[in-house]
Amino acid sequence: MKISKERLKQILKEEMRIAEQEQEETEELMKTKGAFSKKLLELSKQVRDVKGLDAVEMQKIMNITLSLIQSASAGTLGPKLVQIEQIISKRIGESK
């Protein structure tokens, strides 16, 4: 099967466009993950100033956070996060 030069050029251009798009998406994801990591670090430092937080509560918060991150890495968390956020907002009296 012969491919014309024009068709070959077209295929290469499309492949280059796809590769560039994937590179941009990867870079954006890394920026997002970097911002997320930075925010988690800030929150971990703010915990020192929280009054009335006992060891059991800290352990439960840590366990929930770890579970959420592990579930997110499995790619199954999106819809559940919406439900969790709604439940928490109702229980602590904040509206979203």
C-alpha positions as CSV (number, residue, x, y, z in Angstrom):
1,M,0.0,0.0,0.0
2,K,1.5,3.3,-1.1
3,I,0.8,6.6,0.7
4,S,1.2,9.8,-1.2
5,K,3.5,12.5,0.1
6,E,0.6,14.8,0.8
7,R,-1.2,12.1,2.8
8,L,2.0,11.3,4.7
9,K,2.5,15.0,5.5
10,Q,-1.2,15.2,6.7
11,I,-0.7,12.2,9.0
12,L,2.5,13.6,10.4
13,K,0.9,17.0,11.1
14,E,-2.0,15.3,12.9
15,E,0.4,13.2,15.0
16,M,2.4,16.3,15.9
17,R,-0.7,18.2,16.8
18,I,-1.8,15.3,19.1
19,A,1.6,15.0,20.7
20,E,1.7,18.8,21.4
21,Q,-1.8,18.7,22.8
22,E,-0.9,15.8,25.1
23,Q,2.2,17.6,26.2
24,E,0.2,20.7,27.1
25,E,-2.4,18.6,29.0
26,T,0.5,16.9,31.0
27,E,2.0,20.3,31.8
28,E,-1.4,21.7,33.0
29,L,-2.0,18.6,35.1
30,M,1.5,19.0,36.7
31,K,0.7,22.6,37.6
32,T,-2.7,21.6,39.1
33,K,-1.0,18.8,41.1
34,G,1.6,21.2,42.3
35,A,-1.0,23.7,43.5
36,F,-2.9,20.9,45.2
37,S,0.3,19.7,47.0
38,K,1.1,23.2,48.0
39,K,-2.4,23.7,49.5
40,L,-2.1,20.5,51.4
41,L,1.2,21.6,52.8
42,E,-0.3,24.9,53.9
43,L,-3.2,23.1,55.6
44,S,-0.8,20.8,57.4
45,K,0.9,23.8,58.9
46,Q,-2.4,25.5,59.9
47,V,-3.4,22.4,61.9
48,R,-1.0,23.5,64.6
49,D,-3.2,26.5,65.3
50,V,-6.6,24.7,65.5
51,K,-7.9,24.8,69.0
52,G,-9.9,21.8,70.4
53,L,-8.7,19.3,67.9
54,D,-7.9,16.0,69.7
55,A,-5.8,13.0,68.6
56,V,-8.8,10.9,67.6
57,E,-10.2,13.7,65.4
58,M,-6.8,14.2,63.8
59,Q,-6.5,10.5,63.0
60,K,-9.9,10.3,61.5
61,I,-9.3,13.4,59.3
62,M,-6.0,11.9,58.2
63,N,-7.6,8.5,57.4
64,I,-10.4,10.2,55.4
65,T,-7.9,12.3,53.5
66,L,-5.7,9.3,52.6
67,S,-8.8,7.3,51.5
68,L,-9.9,10.1,49.3
69,I,-6.5,10.5,47.7
70,Q,-6.2,6.7,47.1
71,S,-9.7,6.5,45.6
72,A,-8.9,9.5,43.4
73,S,-5.8,7.8,42.1
74,A,-8.0,4.8,41.1
75,G,-10.2,7.2,39.0
76,T,-13.4,6.4,40.8
77,L,-14.0,9.3,43.0
78,G,-15.5,12.2,41.0
79,P,-19.3,11.7,41.6
80,K,-18.7,10.5,45.2
81,L,-16.9,13.7,46.0
82,V,-19.9,15.7,45.1
83,Q,-22.0,13.6,47.4
84,I,-19.5,13.8,50.2
85,E,-19.2,17.6,49.9
86,Q,-23.0,18.0,50.1
87,I,-23.3,15.8,53.1
88,I,-20.5,17.6,55.0
89,S,-22.0,21.0,54.1
90,K,-25.4,20.0,55.4
91,R,-23.9,18.5,58.6
92,I,-21.8,21.4,59.6
93,G,-24.3,24.0,58.4
94,E,-22.5,25.6,55.4
95,S,-24.2,26.0,52.1
96,K,-22.4,25.4,48.8
